[in-house]
Amino acid sequence: MLLLGRAGCPACAAARDVLTEVLAPLGLAFAEVDVDEVAARDPELREEFGDRVPVVLLNGVEHSYGGVDVDRLRADLAM
């Protein structure tokens, strides 16, 4: 699981907290990428997702953006 966000983004911080709350009891973790930090080496990432952060990618596929749908995430993780 990957969280795309940026520094100083309150919605990104909230998404980080939700992911931690949902994943930790399952023994799972997530990686986080700051779209602004990687812009120099991966401009396409920032171009695609930069104005929609936070974005959660599950197995490389966009799962949610702007927030985390906890019920949907739990259901998808149970599959």
matplotlib code that plots the C-alpha trace (Angstrom):
import matplotlib.pyplot as plt

x = [0.0, 1.2, 0.1, 0.9, 0.9, 2.8, 4.4, 2.1, -1.1, -3.7, -5.7, -2.6, -1.8, -5.4, -5.1, -1.8, -3.5, -6.4, -4.1, -2.0, -5.2, -6.6, -3.3, -1.4, -3.8, -3.5, 0.3, 0.4, 2.2, 2.2, 4.9, 4.5, 5.7, 5.8, 4.8, 6.7, 9.9, 9.9, 8.9, 12.4, 12.9, 9.3, 7.3, 4.6, 3.7, 3.2, 1.4, -1.0, -1.7, -0.3, -3.5, -5.6, -3.5, -3.8, -4.1, -4.0, -2.7, -3.5, -1.4, -0.5, -4.1, -5.8, -8.0, -9.1, -8.2, -9.0, -9.5, -9.7, -12.9, -12.3, -15.1, -14.0, -10.4, -11.2, -13.3, -10.6, -7.9, -10.1, -10.3]
y = [0.0, 3.5, 6.9, 9.7, 13.1, 16.2, 17.9, 20.3, 18.7, 18.3, 15.8, 13.8, 13.7, 12.5, 9.8, 8.7, 8.4, 6.4, 4.0, 3.5, 2.8, 0.3, -1.5, -1.8, -4.3, -6.4, -6.4, -4.4, -1.2, 1.4, 3.4, 7.1, 9.2, 13.0, 13.9, 17.2, 15.5, 13.0, 15.6, 16.0, 12.3, 11.3, 14.3, 12.1, 11.0, 14.5, 15.5, 12.6, 12.8, 16.1, 18.0, 15.2, 14.2, 12.3, 9.3, 5.7, 3.0, -0.6, -3.0, -0.2, 0.7, 3.9, 3.0, 6.4, 10.0, 13.0, 10.7, 7.1, 5.1, 2.9, 0.4, -0.1, -0.4, -3.0, -5.0, -4.8, -6.0, -8.9, -10.3]
z = [0.0, -0.9, 0.3, -2.0, -0.3, 0.4, 3.4, 5.3, 3.9, 6.6, 4.6, 4.0, 7.7, 8.4, 5.8, 7.3, 10.7, 9.3, 7.4, 10.6, 12.6, 10.1, 9.1, 12.4, 14.0, 10.8, 11.0, 7.8, 6.9, 4.1, 2.3, 1.8, -1.1, -1.1, -4.7, -4.5, -3.3, -6.2, -8.8, -10.2, -10.9, -11.5, -12.8, -14.1, -10.6, -9.5, -12.7, -12.3, -8.6, -7.3, -7.2, -5.7, -2.7, -0.5, -2.8, -1.6, -4.0, -3.2, -5.2, -7.6, -8.3, -7.1, -4.1, -2.9, -2.9, -0.8, 2.2, 3.1, 2.8, 5.9, 5.2, 1.6, 2.6, 5.3, 2.8, 0.1, 2.6, 3.7, 0.1]

ax = plt.figure().add_subplot(projection="3d")
ax.plot(x, y, z, "-o")
ax.set_aspect("equal")
plt.show()
